[in-house]
Amino acid sequence: VLGKGGFPSNMWEGRVFGLGLTIASLLTGGAMFAFITATTSKKIADLRKGKGPVVEKNHIMILGWGPQVYSILQQLDVANENNPGAAVIVAPVPIETMNEELESRVGKLKNTKIVTRSLDPSNPKILAEMNIAAARSVIVLASPKGGVPSAVTGVLAVLANLPVDAKTVVVADINDLSASDALMRSTAGRVVTVQTQQLIAQVTAHACRQPGLAAIYLDLLDFEGNEIYYAPAGLSAGHMFGEALLGYSGAALIGLRRADGTVMLAPPMNTVISADDFVIAIAEDDDRIIWTAPHPEFDSVTAQIAVGGAPKLPPIQTLVLGWNPMGREVLKEINDFASPGSATLILAQPSKVTADDLKDLGSPNMQVVTKSSDGGYNDIASALPGTQFDQVIIFGYRGKTSAPEADSASLLSLLSVHSLKQSGAFGAGRARIIAEILDSNNVELARVVAVEDLVVSDRLASLMMTQLSQSPHLSQIFGQLFGPGGVYLNAKPISYYLPEGQATFAQLVAAGRARGEVIIGYRDNEVAAGLTSGIYLNPAKDSSFVVKATDQAIVIGPVE
C-alpha cells in the first residue's frame, strides 16, 4: 500500500505508480465494458435477425415456410382461445420477410404469441436452441424446392431432440406414400404424416362429383363451431348404432372406436355398442356428447329413394384448364364413377407440362384428349363449339412456377370461363366451375366470378395439419374420410331423404338411417354469402327447417 511499506505517497515514484495504476484500471474497465457492450449488441443483433434461442415452453413449432403458415396461425389462435399460447416459426427465410408477411397476412393475434427465427430447421443443433423438447407439438412443412427429402430430414432433426417417451406431437407434410408409411411405422406412431397433395386431389375429385362438397370439408376441418371428438360409450352401451344416432341430442354420432383401437365410421346400423367402446361424434365441445334416450317414434321414417335407386348419371363432359400432378388423381377418381361415353379435354401450356405428364389418363368409360394452350380466352372459346361441357376444372401449375404466378394464371382462366359462361357459350345452365387456388389470400378474387366450388389448397392442408397437431388421434378418422375406401363425406340431394316442406333434423337423420347412412347436417344452397355459407353441421335434433329441392344432406357413407 502506498505510504505503508511501499512507495511513499508524497514522492514522485509513488505518484507515477498511482497514475499508472489508475490508467491501467481505466483501460481494463474500458476493455471489459467494450466486451460486454459488443456481446450484448451481438445478442440483440442476433435476436433482430432471428438467430437467438427460444425460451417459450408448451409452444407450437412450425418448421418451414409457405402459404400454409398463415392459415395454421389463424386456426391455432382459435384453438388457443381458452388457453393462450405461443407459436415458434423456424425457416430459412429472412426475418424481415417473415415478419412483414405475417403482419400483412395474419396481423396481431389475440391468443397466440408469434416468434420467428431465420434458421435452418433441418439442423438438430439449431432445434435444440429452439427449446423443441418443451414444445407441445411440431408441424413440419415440405419445402417447395426440397420436397419430400426436406420434410423427412426435418422430422429426423426433430426426433434427434426428443426423448423416446416425449409427449410432443410431430405432424409432417410427406407427399410420398412409402416415405409416409415408413415414418409412421418406424416411429411407432410418434410422427403423424399428412399427404397434402393427395388430400387436395381427393377433395377436388369429390367436389367434381358433388357440388358444394369442398366448402363442407373446410367447415368440418376448421376450429370454429363443431369439431370431432371421442367420448366413452357410457349409457349408449348395449344399444345398436342406428338407435344411438338419435340418442345424442347435442352431438352427431359418426362412428365407434373399439377397445383394440379399431375405428369404424358409419358402421352397420345393427352394430351393438360395447361398454368399452368410445363413440365418435361431431359436437361443439366434448361435454356436449351426452346420451339422452333413443327415439323409437322415428323408427317408421323411410327415405324417399333407397340406396341404389337414384337415377344413373349420364356421361359427363369435362374441360380441364392447366395441370399439375394432382390432376392424374382427380381424373382417376372421376374415371371410377364415370358412365360410359364420358370425355375430358385438357388444355395445358406445353412450357409447363410434358407429354409424359399427360400419358395414360383415359379409361374404358372416359376418353381423354390433350391440346396445347396458353389458357387464354380465345383458346378456351375455340374449344367449346361441338361439345357441351358439364364441368370445368382449373388447376394451378403447382411445382412449375411460384404460387402467385400459378394463381394468377388460374384466375385469368377463371375469368375467361366465367365470361364465356355468362355469354351462353357453354349452353344454358351448364358447366359447373371447380377451381384450385394455391393461396387463400386469393379466395375473394376467385369468388368475384362466382365459382361454384373452390378448392383452397393451402387452407385445406393447413387445417388438416393444425387439427392433427392438437388432436393426433383424429388421424385414423381423417384417413378414412379423405383416403380411398368405402366411406366418404358426401353432399347428396336432400330429395333422396325427405319431401319438400317443413321437417326436423331428427327426421332427416332417421331417413338417412333407413338408407344405412349417417347424416351430420345439411346445406341450404340458396344462401349466397360466404365460402361456407348455408352449411349446418350438427343442428339440434328437434330443430326444424324448410326442405327445398336445392338443399343437400351432408352424409357419411358410400358414394352413389
C-alpha positions in Angstrom: 0.0 0.0 0.0 1.3 3.4 -0.9 2.7 5.1 2.1 2.8 2.0 4.2 5.9 -0.1 3.3 5.6 0.7 -0.4 6.5 3.9 -2.3 5.9 6.9 -0.2 2.8 8.6 -1.5 4.5 12.1 -1.3 7.4 11.0 -3.6 7.4 11.1 -7.4 7.8 7.4 -7.6 4.6 6.8 -5.7 2.7 9.3 -7.8 3.9 7.8 -11.1 2.9 4.3 -9.9 -0.6 5.5 -8.7 -1.1 7.3 -12.1 -0.1 4.1 -13.9 -2.4 2.0 -11.8 -5.3 4.4 -12.5 -4.7 4.3 -16.2 -4.4 0.5 -16.2 -7.7 0.3 -14.3 -9.4 2.6 -16.8 -8.0 0.6 -19.7 -9.1 -2.7 -18.2 -12.5 -1.4 -17.3 -12.9 0.1 -20.7 -12.0 -3.2 -22.3 -14.4 -5.1 -20.2 -17.1 -2.5 -20.9 -16.4 -2.7 -24.6 -16.5 -6.6 -24.5 -19.8 -6.5 -22.6 -21.3 -3.9 -25.0 -20.1 -5.9 -28.1 -21.5 -9.1 -26.7 -24.8 -7.6 -25.8 -25.0 -5.8 -29.1 -24.4 -9.1 -30.9 -27.1 -10.8 -29.0 -29.5 -8.0 -29.7 -28.5 -8.1 -33.4 -28.9 -11.9 -33.5 -32.4 -11.5 -32.0 -33.3 -8.9 -34.6 -32.0 -11.2 -37.3 -34.0 -14.1 -35.8 -30.9 -16.0 -34.7 -31.4 -16.2 -30.9 -32.5 -19.1 -28.7 -36.2 -19.6 -27.7 -37.4 -19.6 -24.1 -41.0 -20.5 -24.7 -42.5 -23.7 -23.3 -45.5 -25.8 -24.3 -45.4 -23.9 -27.7 -46.3 -25.0 -31.2 -43.3 -25.2 -33.5 -43.7 -24.7 -37.3 -40.6 -25.8 -39.3 -40.6 -24.3 -42.8 -42.4 -21.5 -44.6 -45.2 -21.3 -47.2 -48.8 -20.1 -47.7 -50.0 -22.7 -45.2 -48.3 -20.8 -42.3 -51.0 -18.1 -42.3 -54.0 -20.4 -42.0 -52.2 -22.5 -39.4 -51.6 -19.5 -37.2 -55.2 -18.3 -37.6 -56.6 -21.7 -36.7 -54.2 -22.0 -33.7 -55.4 -18.7 -32.4 -59.0 -20.0 -32.4 -57.8 -23.3 -30.7 -55.9 -21.2 -28.1 -59.0 -19.1 -27.2 -59.3 -20.7 -23.7 -55.6 -21.3 -23.2 -53.3 -18.6 -24.9 -50.0 -19.9 -26.2 -47.1 -19.3 -28.5 -46.1 -20.4 -32.0 -42.4 -20.5 -33.0 -41.6 -20.5 -36.7 -38.2 -21.7 -37.8 -37.5 -21.3 -41.5 -34.5 -20.4 -43.8 -36.2 -17.1 -44.8 -35.0 -13.6 -43.9 -36.6 -12.4 -40.7 -37.8 -9.2 -42.3 -39.7 -11.2 -45.0 -41.4 -13.4 -42.4 -42.4 -10.5 -40.1 -43.7 -8.3 -43.0 -45.7 -11.2 -44.5 -47.1 -12.1 -41.1 -48.1 -8.6 -40.3 -49.8 -8.2 -43.7 -51.5 -11.6 -43.9 -52.2 -12.5 -40.2 -51.9 -9.3 -38.2 -51.9 -9.3 -34.4 -53.4 -12.5 -33.0 -55.5 -12.4 -29.8 -54.4 -15.6 -28.2 -51.1 -16.6 -29.8 -47.7 -15.0 -29.5 -45.6 -15.4 -32.7 -41.9 -15.9 -32.5 -39.8 -16.1 -35.7 -36.3 -17.5 -36.2 -34.4 -17.2 -39.5 -32.5 -20.5 -39.2 -32.1 -23.9 -40.9 -34.9 -26.2 -39.4 -33.2 -29.4 -40.5 -30.2 -28.8 -38.2 -30.6 -30.7 -34.9 -28.2 -28.3 -33.0 -30.3 -25.3 -34.0 -33.5 -27.0 -33.0 -32.1 -27.7 -29.6 -31.7 -24.0 -29.1 -35.3 -23.6 -30.1 -36.3 -25.4 -26.9 -38.0 -28.1 -29.1 -38.0 -30.6 -26.2 -40.5 -28.4 -24.4 -42.8 -27.9 -27.4 -46.4 -29.2 -27.3 -46.4 -30.1 -31.0 -44.3 -29.6 -34.1 -45.6 -29.1 -37.6 -43.0 -29.9 -40.4 -43.8 -28.3 -43.7 -42.4 -29.6 -47.0 -40.0 -27.2 -48.7 -41.3 -26.1 -52.1 -37.8 -26.9 -53.5 -36.7 -29.7 -51.2 -40.0 -31.6 -51.3 -40.2 -35.0 -49.5 -36.5 -35.3 -48.7 -36.5 -31.9 -46.9 -39.6 -32.9 -44.8 -38.0 -36.2 -43.9 -34.8 -34.5 -42.9 -36.8 -32.0 -40.8 -38.6 -34.9 -39.0 -35.4 -36.7 -38.2 -33.9 -33.4 -36.8 -36.9 -33.1 -34.5 -36.7 -36.7 -33.3 -33.0 -36.2 -32.5 -34.0 -33.7 -29.9 -36.9 -35.5 -28.3 -36.6 -38.3 -25.7 -38.2 -41.6 -26.6 -41.0 -41.1 -24.1 -41.7 -37.5 -25.2 -45.4 -36.4 -25.5 -44.6 -33.9 -28.2 -46.8 -34.5 -31.3 -45.0 -34.3 -34.6 -47.1 -33.7 -37.8 -45.3 -33.8 -41.1 -46.3 -33.0 -44.7 -44.9 -36.0 -46.5 -46.2 -36.3 -50.1 -44.9 -39.8 -50.7 -46.9 -42.9 -49.7 -43.9 -45.1 -49.0 -41.9 -42.4 -47.1 -45.1 -41.5 -45.1 -45.8 -45.1 -44.2 -42.1 -45.8 -43.2 -42.0 -42.8 -40.9 -45.2 -43.7 -39.1 -44.2 -47.3 -38.7 -40.6 -46.7 -37.6 -41.6 -44.1 -35.0 -44.5 -46.2 -33.6 -46.9 -43.5 -34.4 -45.0 -40.7 -32.8 -45.0 -39.0 -36.2 -48.3 -38.3 -37.8 -48.0 -37.8 -41.6 -50.3 -35.9 -43.9 -50.1 -36.3 -47.7 -51.4 -32.9 -48.5 -51.3 -33.3 -52.3 -53.3 -36.5 -52.1 -55.8 -34.7 -49.7 -56.3 -31.8 -52.2 -56.7 -34.2 -55.1 -59.3 -36.2 -53.2 -61.3 -33.1 -52.2 -61.1 -31.8 -55.8 -62.3 -35.1 -57.2 -65.1 -35.3 -54.7 -66.1 -31.7 -55.5 -66.3 -32.6 -59.2 -68.8 -35.3 -58.4 -70.8 -33.5 -55.8 -71.4 -29.7 -55.9 -70.6 -27.8 -52.7 -68.5 -30.6 -51.1 -65.2 -28.6 -51.0 -66.8 -26.0 -48.7 -68.2 -28.7 -46.4 -64.7 -30.2 -46.0 -63.4 -26.7 -45.0 -66.2 -26.2 -42.5 -65.7 -29.7 -40.9 -61.9 -29.1 -40.5 -61.8 -25.6 -39.0 -61.8 -24.9 -35.3 -64.8 -22.7 -35.3 -68.1 -24.3 -34.3 -68.2 -28.1 -34.3 -65.3 -30.5 -34.1 -64.8 -34.2 -34.0 -64.4 -35.8 -30.5 -64.2 -39.2 -28.8 -66.3 -40.0 -25.7 -66.8 -43.1 -23.6 -69.9 -45.0 -24.7 -71.5 -44.8 -21.3 -75.2 -45.2 -21.3 -75.3 -45.9 -25.0 -73.7 -49.3 -24.4 -76.0 -52.1 -25.3 -77.8 -50.1 -27.9 -77.4 -50.5 -31.6 -75.5 -47.8 -33.6 -78.7 -46.9 -35.5 -80.5 -46.3 -32.3 -77.7 -44.1 -31.0 -77.8 -41.8 -34.0 -80.9 -40.2 -32.4 -79.8 -40.8 -28.8 -77.4 -37.8 -28.5 -79.4 -34.5 -28.8 -76.3 -32.3 -28.8 -74.0 -34.3 -31.0 -73.9 -36.0 -34.4 -72.7 -39.6 -34.0 -70.4 -40.7 -36.9 -68.8 -43.9 -35.7 -67.2 -46.1 -33.0 -63.7 -46.8 -31.7 -63.4 -50.3 -30.4 -61.3 -51.4 -27.4 -58.5 -52.6 -29.7 -58.3 -49.1 -31.3 -60.1 -50.0 -34.5 -62.1 -47.1 -35.9 -65.4 -47.7 -37.6 -67.0 -44.8 -39.4 -70.7 -45.3 -40.4 -70.8 -49.0 -39.2 -73.8 -51.1 -40.0 -76.9 -49.8 -38.1 -77.3 -53.1 -36.2 -73.8 -52.8 -34.7 -74.1 -53.2 -30.9 -72.2 -50.6 -28.9 -70.0 -52.2 -26.2 -69.3 -50.9 -22.8 -65.6 -50.4 -23.6 -66.2 -48.6 -26.9 -65.8 -44.9 -27.5 -68.3 -43.1 -29.6 -67.0 -40.7 -32.3 -69.2 -37.6 -32.7 -69.3 -34.1 -34.1 -70.1 -31.6 -31.4 -69.4 -28.0 -30.2 -67.4 -29.5 -27.3 -66.8 -32.9 -25.8 -69.1 -32.1 -22.8 -72.0 -31.9 -25.3 -71.8 -35.6 -26.1 -74.4 -36.7 -23.6 -76.7 -39.7 -24.0 -80.4 -38.7 -23.7 -82.6 -41.5 -24.9 -83.4 -43.5 -28.1 -86.4 -42.2 -30.1 -88.5 -45.2 -31.3 -91.1 -42.7 -32.7 -88.8 -42.3 -35.7 -88.4 -46.0 -36.4 -91.1 -45.8 -39.1 -89.4 -43.0 -41.1 -88.3 -44.1 -44.5 -86.2 -42.4 -47.2 -87.7 -41.1 -50.5 -85.2 -43.1 -52.6 -83.4 -46.3 -51.5 -79.7 -46.7 -51.9 -79.0 -47.6 -55.5 -82.4 -46.2 -56.5 -81.0 -42.8 -57.6 -81.1 -42.1 -61.3 -77.8 -43.1 -63.1 -75.7 -40.2 -64.1 -75.4 -39.6 -67.8 -71.9 -39.5 -69.4 -70.0 -36.4 -68.2 -68.0 -34.0 -70.4 -65.2 -32.2 -68.6 -62.9 -29.4 -69.6 -59.6 -29.2 -67.7 -57.5 -25.9 -67.9 -54.0 -26.1 -66.6 -52.3 -29.1 -65.0 -50.3 -30.4 -62.1 -49.5 -33.9 -60.7 -52.8 -34.0 -58.7 -54.7 -33.9 -62.0 -54.0 -37.5 -62.5 -55.5 -38.4 -59.1 -58.6 -36.3 -59.9 -59.2 -37.9 -63.3 -58.7 -41.3 -61.8 -61.5 -40.8 -59.3 -63.7 -39.3 -62.0 -63.0 -42.3 -64.1 -64.0 -44.6 -61.3 -67.5 -43.2 -61.2 -67.9 -42.1 -64.9 -70.6 -43.5 -67.1 -69.5 -45.0 -70.5 -69.2 -42.3 -73.1 -67.7 -39.7 -70.8 -64.9 -37.5 -72.2 -62.3 -35.0 -70.9 -60.4 -32.3 -72.9 -57.2 -31.0 -71.3 -55.8 -27.6 -72.3 -52.3 -27.0 -70.9 -49.3 -24.9 -71.6 -46.5 -27.0 -73.2 -43.8 -25.0 -71.5 -45.1 -26.3 -68.1 -46.4 -29.7 -68.9 -44.7 -32.5 -70.8 -46.2 -35.3 -72.9 -45.3 -37.8 -70.2 -47.3 -35.8 -67.7 -50.4 -36.4 -69.7 -49.9 -40.1 -70.7 -52.4 -42.9 -70.0 -55.1 -40.8 -68.5 -58.1 -42.4 -70.2 -60.2 -45.4 -69.3 -62.8 -47.6 -71.0 -65.5 -45.2 -69.7 -63.8 -41.9 -70.4 -61.8 -40.7 -73.3 -59.1 -38.1 -72.6 -57.8 -35.6 -75.3 -55.0 -33.2 -74.7 -54.2 -30.0 -76.5 -51.6 -27.3 -76.2 -53.0 -24.0 -75.0 -52.0 -20.8 -73.2 -55.3 -20.9 -71.2 -56.4 -17.6 -72.7 -59.9 -16.5 -73.7 -59.5 -17.3 -77.4 -58.1 -20.8 -76.8 -60.9 -21.7 -74.4 -63.6 -20.2 -76.7 -62.3 -22.2 -79.7 -62.6 -25.5 -77.7 -66.3 -25.0 -77.0 -68.1 -25.5 -80.3 -69.5 -29.0 -80.8 -69.1 -30.0 -77.1 -71.5 -29.4 -74.2 -69.2 -29.4 -71.1 -70.8 -30.3 -67.8 -67.9 -29.0 -65.7 -64.7 -27.0 -66.0 -61.8 -27.9 -63.7 -59.0 -25.3 -63.3 -55.6 -26.4 -62.0 -52.7 -24.2 -60.9 -49.3 -25.1 -62.3 -48.1 -26.4 -58.9 -44.4 -27.0 -58.8 -43.8 -25.5 -62.2 -44.0 -21.9 -61.1 -44.4 -19.9 -57.9 -47.8 -19.9 -56.1 -48.6 -16.3 -57.0 -47.8 -16.9 -60.7 -49.9 -20.2 -60.6 -52.8 -18.4 -59.0 -52.6 -15.5 -61.5 -52.9 -17.9 -64.4 -55.8 -19.8 -62.7 -57.6 -16.5 -62.0 -57.2 -15.4 -65.6 -58.6 -18.7 -66.9 -61.4 -18.5 -64.3 -62.3 -15.0 -65.6 -62.4 -16.2 -69.2 -64.6 -19.2 -68.4 -67.0 -17.1 -66.3 -67.2 -14.6 -69.2 -67.9 -17.3 -71.7 -70.4 -18.9 -69.4 -72.3 -15.6 -68.9 -72.5 -15.2 -72.7 -74.1 -18.6 -73.1 -71.1 -20.3 -74.8 -71.4 -23.3 -72.5 -75.1 -23.7 -73.0 -78.0 -22.9 -70.7 -77.4 -23.8 -67.1 -74.3 -25.9 -67.8 -70.7 -26.1 -66.8 -70.0 -26.1 -63.1 -66.7 -24.4 -62.4 -64.3 -26.1 -59.9 -61.0 -24.2 -59.4 -57.9 -24.9 -57.3 -56.4 -21.8 -55.7 -53.0 -22.3 -54.0 -53.0 -19.3 -51.8 -56.0 -18.5 -49.6 -55.2 -14.8 -50.0 -56.7 -15.0 -53.5 -60.1 -16.5 -52.4 -62.0 -13.3 -52.6 -60.6 -12.6 -56.0 -61.8 -16.0 -57.2 -65.3 -15.5 -55.6 -65.8 -12.4 -57.7 -66.5 -14.6 -60.7 -69.0 -16.9 -58.8 -67.0 -20.1 -58.9 -69.2 -23.0 -57.7 -66.5 -25.0 -55.9 -63.2 -23.5 -54.7 -60.5 -25.9 -53.5 -58.2 -23.7 -51.5 -55.0 -25.8 -51.3 -53.0 -24.1 -48.6 -56.1 -23.8 -46.3 -57.1 -27.4 -46.7 -53.6 -28.6 -45.9 -53.1 -26.2 -43.0 -56.5 -27.1 -41.4 -55.7 -30.8 -41.5 -52.2 -30.4 -40.0 -53.4 -28.0 -37.4 -56.2 -30.3 -36.3 -53.7 -33.2 -36.0 -51.2 -31.1 -34.1 -53.9 -30.6 -31.4 -55.6 -34.0 -31.7 -53.3 -36.6 -33.3 -55.9 -39.4 -32.5 -58.0 -38.0 -35.4 -55.5 -39.4 -37.9 -57.4 -42.6 -38.3 -60.7 -40.8 -38.8 -59.2 -38.4 -41.4 -57.6 -41.4 -43.1 -61.0 -42.9 -43.7 -62.8 -39.7 -44.6 -60.2 -38.4 -47.0 -58.5 -41.5 -48.2 -59.6 -44.2 -50.7 -62.1 -46.5 -49.2 -65.8 -47.3 -48.9 -66.7 -44.4 -46.5 -66.8 -40.9 -47.8 -68.1 -37.5 -46.9 -70.9 -36.8 -49.3 -73.3 -34.0 -50.3 -76.4 -35.7 -51.7 -79.7 -34.2 -52.9 -82.0 -33.9 -49.9 -84.8 -35.2 -52.1 -83.3 -38.7 -51.6 -84.4 -38.5 -48.0 -87.3 -36.1 -47.4 -90.1 -34.4 -49.5 -90.2 -30.7 -49.7 -91.8 -28.8 -46.8 -91.3 -28.5 -43.0 -89.2 -31.1 -41.3 -86.9 -31.6 -38.3 -83.3 -32.6 -38.4 -84.2 -35.8 -36.5 -86.4 -36.8 -39.4 -83.6 -36.3 -41.8 -81.2 -38.4 -39.6 -83.9 -41.1 -39.4 -84.3 -41.1 -43.2 -80.6 -41.4 -43.6 -80.5 -44.3 -41.1 -83.2 -46.1 -43.2 -80.6 -46.0 -46.1 -77.8 -47.2 -43.8 -76.1 -43.8 -43.8 -75.1 -41.3 -41.2 -76.3 -37.7 -41.7 -74.4 -35.0 -39.9 -76.1 -31.9 -41.3 -77.5 -30.2 -44.4 -76.7 -27.3 -46.7 -79.1 -24.6 -47.8 -77.8 -23.7 -51.3 -80.0 -20.6 -51.6 -77.8 -18.8 -49.0 -75.4 -17.0 -51.2 -72.9 -15.2 -49.0 -69.6 -16.7 -47.9 -67.5 -19.7 -49.0 -69.0 -22.0 -46.3 -72.4 -20.3 -46.3 -75.6 -22.2 -45.7 -73.8 -25.2 -44.0 -75.5 -26.5 -40.9 -73.4 -29.2 -39.1 -74.9 -30.9 -36.1 -78.0 -28.8 -35.7 -80.2 -29.7 -32.7 -82.2 -32.9 -33.4 -85.5 -31.1 -32.7 -84.6 -28.0 -34.8 -86.9 -27.5 -37.8 -86.2 -26.2 -41.3 -87.9 -26.0 -44.7 -86.7 -28.7 -47.1 -86.2 -27.3 -50.6 -85.4 -29.1 -53.8 -81.9 -27.4 -54.0 -80.9 -28.4 -50.5 -78.2 -31.1 -49.8 -77.9 -33.6 -47.0 -74.3 -33.9 -45.6 -73.7 -37.6 -45.4 -71.0 -40.1 -44.3 -71.5 -43.3 -46.2 -70.9 -44.9 -49.6 -70.7 -43.0 -52.9 -73.7 -43.3 -55.3 
